[in-house]
């Protein structure tokens, strides 16, 4: 059941209505899209990628405030956060090398 604040489609809404429409907010912008049945095939590649993502997020949480600030500065003016850039870097590094970098992981020069 969707939650609506104010008249539908005017203020904000979130959730799914009758497996027809899904309302949500992305970066503060409300939108409505067609509902689709979520899939979770659990293929080997999908499980590997989810594992990489989990590890990258855990590594981010273990980093110092200085390293996090460096990643935020690295992406200043770009439409992504230091967290996003860090996670992408860790995943790409693992795909290329088959291992994870050792902490601390500073932004590329």
N, C-alpha and C positions, 0 to 999 in steps of 0.2 A: 504494500500500500504506500503510495506516495504521500509525503508530508508537504503541505502547501502553506506558505505564509502570505496571506492576502489573496486576492483573486488569482486564479490559475493563469500562468504566463505573464503576470505583471510584476510581481515582487520577487519571490523566489520559490522554488519547488525542488524536492529531491526524492528519488525513489522511482518505482516502476508502477505504471497504471495498466492493469489487466494484460500484461505481457504484450503490450502494444507500443507504449512510449516509455522512455526513461528520461527523467529530468535530473540534472546535476549542475554543478558549478565547477569551472576550470579556471584557476587563477583569477577568481573573483567574477568571472563572466558566466552568467547562467545560460544553459542551453538545454534543448530537448532533442533527442534522437530516437530513431526507431529501436525498439527492444530487439535484442538477439539472444539466443540461448547460449550462455557461456560454455566454452568447450575446455576440456582438460585431458588431452589425449595421453599425457605422461610419456611422451616419446623419450628415448635415451638422450637426444640432443636437448630437449626441453628441460629434463631433469638436471643435466649438466649445467645448463645456463642458469637455472634457478639456484643451483649450488654456488656458482660463481657470484651471483648477485648477493646471496646471503653472506658469503665470506667477505665480499667487498664492503658491505654495510657494517659488518662486525669490525672490520679493520678501521673504517671511518670513525666509529664510536671509540675505538682504542687510541686514536691519534690525539696529540696534544692540541691545545687551543692555538698555539703558534702555527702548527701545520695547517689546521683548518682555516686560519686567517690568511695564510699564504695561498691556499686554493681559492678562497673567496676573492683575493686580490688578483689572482691569475685570470679569473673570468669576469672581472669588473667590466661593465658595459656590454656584456653578452647576455642573451636571454636564457641563461642557465645559472645554477648555483654552483658554488665550490663543491658541494656534496655530489651533484650530478657529474661534474667533470672528474672528480676523484673516482667515483664508482666506475665510470666509463674507462678511465685509465687502467684501473685494476683489472677489469674484465678483459680489456684488450691485451694487457700484459700477460695475463694467464693464458689466453688463447694463443698468443705468439710464442710463449716460453714454456708452457706446461707447468709452471710454478707461480707462486705469488711473490711479489717483492717483499723485502724486509722493511719493517717500520723504522724510522719514519719515512713516509713517502712524500717527498716534496714535489711541487709542480715541475713539469719539464721546463728547461731553460729556453 
